[in-house]
Amino acid sequence: MEFFCYHRDRADSLALRERLREEHWSYMDLFARQLIARGPTFAPDGETPTGSVHIVDLPDPVAARAFAFDEPNQQAGVYRDVLLRRWRNMLGRTMWDFPGGTSGGNRYLVLGLGPDPSAVPAGPPEHGELIAYGPLLSDDGTAWLGTAALLRAPDATMARAALTADLYAEVEVHGWEFGGRR
């Protein structure tokens, strides 16, 4: 089962985040074979971390909750909240398989939350710069709760256009970059 996990940073937690960097990476190393995508999100300045995205293939929701809540930054209080949802990999690949490579251009996390209950989740848009794309689902996988996309786009406005805005109560756009050890 695939899961989307987005930890949002607490205000003023940057020093703690930096101090725990190696512990965070070591923890993620334990899941290297299961990771579909990972990486930090950033404030509009492009420098200040605001969160951490992990898309991971795990056996069940219990394992996903353990993954999310045992993470060292979560345990130490770096994060203020966690969005954890079942997810379906509509592209069938990992971020490392993205033909555009791991660097170059602006990358974004786009979240469409609270979809119109009468709408049906759409397949990936015709957007050649998608890195990861899929629906956010209930624990049992039956209810569509939103959509998460990682993509490369010229700017945040173009990134937002990857999701049909009128389907969602809210669309969030966050600067994002490929994660992992540098």
Backbone bond lengths (Angstrom), bond angles and torsions (degrees), N, CA, C in turn:
res aa  C-N    CA-C-N  psi(-1)  N-CA   C-N-CA  omega(-1)  CA-C   N-CA-C  phi
1 M - - - 1.443 - - 1.523 108.81 -
2 E 1.312 114.30 138.34 1.469 119.39 -179.94 1.522 109.60 -99.45
3 F 1.337 114.99 142.67 1.454 121.54 -177.81 1.521 110.04 -132.92
4 F 1.330 115.17 142.74 1.455 123.31 173.52 1.519 107.02 -104.22
5 C 1.333 116.08 128.04 1.458 121.87 -178.68 1.527 108.39 -129.54
6 Y 1.332 115.72 121.62 1.461 120.37 177.74 1.517 108.80 -126.15
7 H 1.327 115.57 107.39 1.462 122.49 174.80 1.531 107.17 -87.75
8 R 1.323 117.28 126.58 1.471 122.03 177.25 1.532 108.39 -100.87
9 D 1.331 115.78 131.23 1.464 121.00 -177.27 1.523 111.99 -68.72
10 R 1.313 114.40 147.10 1.449 122.55 168.79 1.523 107.72 -75.12
11 A 1.313 117.84 150.19 1.464 121.01 175.05 1.532 108.62 -60.36
12 D 1.297 116.37 143.50 1.469 122.33 176.23 1.530 113.75 62.43
13 S 1.326 118.53 30.04 1.467 120.51 179.11 1.530 112.86 -103.87
14 L 1.341 117.32 7.27 1.463 120.69 -175.08 1.528 112.77 -58.62
15 A 1.325 118.58 -45.03 1.469 120.79 -178.47 1.525 110.65 -61.02
16 L 1.328 116.93 -42.37 1.461 120.93 178.39 1.523 110.41 -66.06
17 R 1.310 117.14 -41.86 1.472 121.69 177.83 1.528 109.96 -58.20
18 E 1.321 116.78 -47.25 1.471 120.65 -179.14 1.523 111.35 -64.48
19 R 1.319 117.25 -38.12 1.461 121.13 -179.98 1.531 111.28 -66.26
20 L 1.332 117.27 -30.01 1.471 122.06 -177.76 1.528 113.89 -96.59
21 R 1.323 117.59 7.26 1.469 120.92 -174.75 1.529 112.51 -51.95
22 E 1.315 117.83 -50.35 1.470 120.58 -177.60 1.528 111.32 -65.13
23 E 1.334 117.54 -39.43 1.471 120.00 177.28 1.529 110.75 -62.98
24 H 1.332 116.13 -41.37 1.471 120.58 177.81 1.527 110.13 -61.21
25 W 1.328 116.86 -49.78 1.464 120.01 -178.64 1.524 111.28 -63.36
26 S 1.316 117.66 -40.05 1.471 120.35 178.38 1.530 110.73 -63.06
27 Y 1.322 116.66 -39.77 1.462 120.40 176.84 1.529 109.66 -62.54
28 M 1.327 117.21 -46.11 1.464 120.10 -179.59 1.525 111.75 -65.87
29 D 1.331 117.48 -29.90 1.471 120.33 176.10 1.526 111.18 -57.74
30 L 1.337 117.29 -30.99 1.461 121.49 178.59 1.525 111.76 -64.02
31 F 1.336 116.81 -22.12 1.471 122.30 -175.77 1.531 112.14 -113.95
32 A 1.320 117.55 14.54 1.465 121.45 -172.92 1.529 112.59 -53.03
33 R 1.306 118.03 -40.11 1.469 121.04 -177.45 1.527 112.50 -72.88
34 Q 1.339 116.59 -21.48 1.462 120.52 -177.47 1.524 113.37 -97.05
35 L 1.319 117.72 -10.94 1.469 119.91 -176.18 1.524 111.64 -74.91
36 I 1.310 115.43 133.29 1.462 123.30 175.70 1.523 108.88 -98.49
37 A 1.326 116.22 -37.10 1.471 121.84 177.24 1.519 108.06 -159.56
38 R 1.336 114.80 156.92 1.458 120.71 177.98 1.514 109.15 -161.55
39 G 1.322 115.46 159.59 1.449 119.33 173.78 1.508 113.11 150.72
40 P 1.326 115.76 160.33 1.456 121.54 -178.96 1.532 112.47 -80.70
41 T 1.331 114.54 153.26 1.456 120.76 169.43 1.526 107.62 -104.75
42 F 1.348 115.13 160.48 1.455 120.65 -173.23 1.526 111.44 -134.31
43 A 1.328 114.27 153.38 1.462 122.55 172.13 1.532 108.36 -66.10
44 P 1.328 117.88 167.98 1.466 120.24 179.82 1.532 114.45 -55.90
45 D 1.337 118.40 -21.07 1.467 119.80 177.79 1.530 112.00 -70.66
46 G 1.353 117.25 -11.02 1.458 121.46 178.98 1.514 114.33 75.33
47 E 1.322 117.39 2.61 1.468 121.55 -176.03 1.526 112.98 -119.86
48 T 1.310 117.60 -37.47 1.457 122.06 -173.18 1.525 110.49 -85.19
49 P 1.342 117.93 116.75 1.464 119.41 178.25 1.528 111.48 -63.19
50 T 1.324 115.50 142.33 1.466 121.32 178.51 1.522 112.15 -123.87
51 G 1.314 117.10 -8.96 1.455 119.23 -178.07 1.511 111.40 176.38
52 S 1.332 114.28 -173.60 1.455 120.99 -176.61 1.528 108.88 -146.45
53 V 1.330 116.58 126.20 1.462 123.56 -179.46 1.525 109.37 -103.19
54 H 1.332 115.17 135.51 1.462 120.97 172.13 1.520 107.83 -139.46
55 I 1.310 116.41 125.54 1.460 121.67 172.42 1.519 105.07 -113.04
56 V 1.326 115.53 122.36 1.460 120.06 -167.01 1.525 110.81 -141.39
57 D 1.309 115.91 145.34 1.459 123.22 178.37 1.534 107.60 -99.19
58 L 1.336 116.30 114.03 1.466 122.07 -176.83 1.529 109.25 -132.49
59 P 1.336 117.33 163.49 1.465 119.39 -173.84 1.528 115.87 -64.84
60 D 1.350 117.70 -33.95 1.455 118.95 -173.62 1.530 110.02 -166.40
61 P 1.343 117.43 172.89 1.470 120.44 179.65 1.534 114.18 -59.26
62 V 1.317 117.62 -31.94 1.470 120.24 178.43 1.530 109.82 -63.98
63 A 1.318 117.05 -45.38 1.467 120.85 177.76 1.528 110.71 -64.46
64 A 1.325 117.06 -36.10 1.470 120.43 178.94 1.528 111.11 -66.10
65 R 1.329 116.69 -42.38 1.468 119.21 177.44 1.526 110.71 -63.79
66 A 1.322 117.57 -40.56 1.471 120.60 177.32 1.527 109.67 -61.91
67 F 1.333 117.30 -44.69 1.468 121.34 177.62 1.529 110.08 -55.69
68 A 1.315 117.11 -48.96 1.468 121.93 -174.89 1.525 112.89 -69.59
69 F 1.316 116.66 -41.56 1.468 119.17 -171.36 1.528 113.94 -94.67
70 D 1.331 118.24 -14.18 1.472 120.89 174.79 1.520 112.00 -89.15
71 E 1.313 117.91 -7.94 1.466 122.93 -178.70 1.540 109.05 -58.40
72 P 1.338 119.12 134.21 1.464 121.76 -174.22 1.526 115.28 -55.22
73 N 1.319 118.76 -40.54 1.464 119.78 178.14 1.530 111.20 -64.71
74 Q 1.318 116.63 -38.02 1.467 120.90 177.32 1.523 109.40 -64.66
75 Q 1.314 117.05 -46.73 1.459 121.52 -179.14 1.529 112.13 -61.41
76 A 1.335 117.22 -34.83 1.469 121.84 -175.84 1.527 113.18 -86.94
77 G 1.333 118.61 -10.31 1.452 120.61 178.27 1.521 115.64 95.63
78 V 1.327 118.09 16.48 1.464 120.41 176.08 1.529 109.78 -65.84
79 Y 1.324 116.89 -37.42 1.458 121.14 -173.75 1.524 111.72 -95.93
80 R 1.339 115.00 146.26 1.462 120.39 176.87 1.519 111.90 -94.13
81 D 1.340 117.59 -27.97 1.457 120.18 176.58 1.523 109.85 -160.31
82 V 1.320 114.07 169.19 1.464 121.26 -178.00 1.525 108.57 -133.22
83 L 1.319 116.59 129.31 1.456 122.47 169.31 1.524 105.74 -100.82
84 L 1.314 117.02 115.50 1.464 122.33 -178.90 1.520 108.02 -127.82
85 R 1.327 116.21 118.69 1.468 121.60 -177.88 1.521 109.97 -141.51
86 R 1.335 114.93 149.16 1.467 118.83 167.17 1.512 106.37 -59.19
87 W 1.310 115.62 152.91 1.457 121.66 -175.87 1.518 107.58 -145.79
88 R 1.308 117.45 154.58 1.465 121.44 176.36 1.520 108.66 -125.04
89 N 1.306 116.43 122.57 1.460 123.23 -177.83 1.530 110.02 -75.45
90 M 1.330 116.08 91.62 1.464 121.20 -176.47 1.531 113.00 -72.17
91 L 1.323 117.25 -16.64 1.468 119.91 179.54 1.527 111.89 -95.27
92 G 1.329 117.09 -16.25 1.455 120.89 177.06 1.523 114.84 67.46
93 R 1.321 117.02 28.64 1.468 119.96 -179.51 1.521 109.25 -147.68
94 T 1.329 114.85 171.13 1.463 120.37 174.14 1.522 108.82 -97.60
95 M 1.330 115.45 170.43 1.470 118.85 178.36 1.520 111.11 -63.36
96 W 1.335 116.96 -28.00 1.460 120.54 -179.07 1.522 111.92 -71.18
97 D 1.339 116.62 -15.38 1.466 121.81 176.82 1.522 112.57 -91.17
98 F 1.332 117.71 -3.97 1.459 121.65 -179.41 1.528 109.05 -58.54
99 P 1.333 118.36 123.51 1.464 120.44 -176.08 1.528 114.21 -63.72
100 G 1.333 117.17 -18.52 1.460 120.77 -179.90 1.516 114.39 -80.82
101 G 1.326 117.48 -2.14 1.459 120.57 177.98 1.523 113.30 82.80
102 T 1.318 114.18 -178.48 1.462 120.52 -173.49 1.521 113.87 -93.74
103 S 1.307 118.18 -6.88 1.462 119.78 -179.36 1.523 109.76 -141.07
104 G 1.311 114.84 170.80 1.460 120.06 179.08 1.508 112.21 92.96
105 G 1.305 115.75 129.56 1.455 121.02 179.11 1.513 112.11 81.14
106 N 1.313 115.02 172.92 1.459 122.08 178.83 1.520 109.05 -91.72
107 R 1.323 115.51 134.81 1.459 120.68 179.89 1.519 109.15 -119.13
108 Y 1.333 115.35 148.29 1.460 120.78 -173.45 1.524 111.72 -141.10
109 L 1.316 114.25 151.62 1.452 123.30 163.72 1.520 105.59 -101.40
110 V 1.324 117.27 126.71 1.464 122.29 175.76 1.526 107.31 -120.31
111 L 1.329 115.57 122.93 1.461 122.39 179.24 1.514 109.50 -115.23
112 G 1.301 116.73 124.08 1.457 122.33 170.47 1.514 107.12 -103.84
113 L 1.326 116.87 115.06 1.462 121.76 -174.35 1.519 110.86 -114.52
114 G 1.339 116.33 149.69 1.455 121.13 177.99 1.504 112.78 62.70
115 P 1.332 117.71 60.13 1.465 118.53 -178.17 1.524 112.14 -67.03
116 D 1.311 115.17 156.86 1.458 122.07 173.36 1.533 107.20 -56.32
117 P 1.345 118.62 120.25 1.470 120.16 -175.64 1.521 114.32 -61.03
118 S 1.320 117.20 -21.63 1.464 118.99 179.82 1.533 111.95 -86.60
119 A 1.320 117.25 -10.20 1.465 121.07 -178.81 1.526 110.61 -80.64
120 V 1.302 114.79 156.38 1.467 122.51 176.37 1.520 107.27 -107.38
121 P 1.345 118.03 134.19 1.470 118.18 179.89 1.522 110.91 -59.59
122 A 1.291 114.85 131.78 1.462 120.69 -178.94 1.522 109.99 -87.00
123 G 1.308 115.21 159.00 1.456 119.87 172.30 1.514 109.06 -72.52
124 P 1.321 116.82 178.12 1.462 120.08 -179.51 1.525 111.51 -57.99
125 P 1.330 116.70 139.91 1.464 119.18 176.80 1.526 110.23 -68.59
126 E 1.303 115.47 162.69 1.467 120.34 175.32 1.523 107.60 -74.96
127 H 1.298 115.16 81.96 1.468 122.07 -176.03 1.516 106.03 -136.44
128 G 1.311 118.33 104.71 1.453 123.20 -174.21 1.503 115.28 -66.51
129 E 1.325 117.56 -6.36 1.450 120.55 -176.32 1.527 112.93 -108.59
130 L 1.343 117.57 19.93 1.455 120.75 176.56 1.524 110.25 -71.32
131 I 1.314 115.45 132.45 1.466 121.96 177.38 1.523 109.21 -99.57
132 A 1.321 117.06 -42.58 1.465 124.27 175.45 1.522 106.94 -149.76
133 Y 1.332 116.26 146.43 1.464 120.16 -177.49 1.517 108.69 -156.69
134 G 1.341 115.94 135.84 1.452 118.79 174.41 1.504 113.02 179.24
135 P 1.338 115.55 163.70 1.454 120.97 178.89 1.527 111.31 -76.10
136 L 1.328 115.28 146.58 1.462 122.90 169.47 1.519 105.75 -90.51
137 L 1.335 116.01 128.55 1.461 120.80 -171.81 1.527 111.75 -124.91
138 S 1.322 116.38 162.28 1.468 121.81 172.99 1.529 108.82 -65.81
139 D 1.320 116.81 166.34 1.473 120.80 -179.18 1.521 112.61 -54.97
140 D 1.325 117.20 -36.36 1.467 118.98 -179.43 1.533 112.45 -85.92
141 G 1.331 116.95 -0.43 1.464 121.25 175.98 1.508 115.26 78.46
142 T 1.328 118.64 8.33 1.462 120.03 -174.72 1.522 114.61 -97.83
143 A 1.335 118.07 -25.13 1.467 120.46 -176.51 1.520 110.19 -108.69
144 W 1.328 115.59 131.99 1.460 122.37 177.39 1.524 108.28 -83.87
145 L 1.343 116.59 119.67 1.457 121.83 -176.09 1.524 113.26 -110.73
146 G 1.318 116.73 -7.81 1.454 120.67 -178.83 1.514 111.04 161.10
147 T 1.320 115.26 -167.11 1.464 122.14 -179.37 1.520 108.49 -142.19
148 A 1.324 116.01 142.65 1.467 121.58 175.09 1.520 108.60 -124.72
149 A 1.329 115.22 132.97 1.459 121.02 177.83 1.522 109.57 -134.69
150 L 1.308 116.18 138.72 1.460 123.58 167.80 1.520 105.28 -111.42
151 L 1.326 116.73 131.29 1.456 118.72 -175.48 1.519 111.63 -155.61
152 R 1.313 114.17 165.09 1.468 121.67 172.76 1.519 106.70 -105.11
153 A 1.339 116.13 133.73 1.460 121.36 -179.42 1.523 108.60 -152.22
154 P 1.337 117.55 157.48 1.466 120.25 -179.79 1.528 113.44 -61.57
155 D 1.360 116.91 -33.47 1.460 119.93 -178.76 1.529 108.82 -159.73
156 A 1.332 116.24 175.04 1.462 121.74 -176.65 1.526 112.29 -63.20
157 T 1.316 117.90 -35.46 1.467 120.95 179.48 1.525 110.39 -63.41
158 M 1.320 116.41 -43.66 1.476 120.01 178.26 1.525 110.81 -68.01
159 A 1.329 117.38 -35.64 1.464 120.70 177.34 1.525 110.46 -62.98
160 R 1.339 116.35 -45.48 1.460 121.21 179.63 1.535 110.76 -57.49
161 A 1.305 117.71 -34.03 1.465 121.82 -177.70 1.530 113.00 -65.61
162 A 1.325 117.79 -11.62 1.465 120.48 178.41 1.532 111.42 -66.80
163 L 1.332 117.27 -22.76 1.466 121.68 176.76 1.522 109.05 -113.54
164 T 1.298 116.33 139.16 1.454 121.69 177.58 1.522 108.07 -71.71
165 A 1.318 116.60 103.07 1.469 122.63 -170.66 1.527 113.27 -55.93
166 D 1.336 118.53 -36.52 1.462 119.44 -175.25 1.529 113.56 -72.34
167 L 1.317 118.25 -5.43 1.466 120.95 175.63 1.525 112.73 -82.23
168 Y 1.328 117.43 -16.43 1.465 121.59 -169.57 1.524 112.18 -120.05
169 A 1.337 116.02 149.89 1.456 120.92 173.08 1.517 109.96 -69.63
170 E 1.340 116.36 -31.13 1.465 121.18 -178.78 1.521 109.55 -150.98
171 V 1.322 116.02 139.98 1.466 121.79 172.02 1.518 106.83 -123.08
172 E 1.328 115.14 124.15 1.461 121.75 178.35 1.520 108.94 -107.79
173 V 1.322 115.94 142.69 1.461 121.51 175.18 1.523 107.46 -127.38
174 H 1.320 115.64 127.12 1.466 122.02 -179.15 1.520 108.90 -128.78
175 G 1.325 117.18 136.26 1.455 119.50 170.07 1.518 108.13 -60.52
176 W 1.333 117.78 144.18 1.467 122.19 -175.38 1.526 108.02 -147.65
177 E 1.321 115.72 153.86 1.466 119.51 171.67 1.516 109.35 -140.75
178 F 1.331 115.75 156.99 1.467 121.47 175.77 1.519 108.05 -56.19
179 G 1.327 116.36 133.54 1.453 121.59 -178.40 1.516 112.34 -99.19
180 G 1.299 113.23 178.78 1.454 121.18 178.84 1.515 110.87 117.42
181 R 1.295 114.70 177.45 1.465 120.25 -179.63 1.513 110.97 -63.83
182 R 1.311 114.97 139.71 1.463 119.65 178.49 1.514 108.76 -93.24
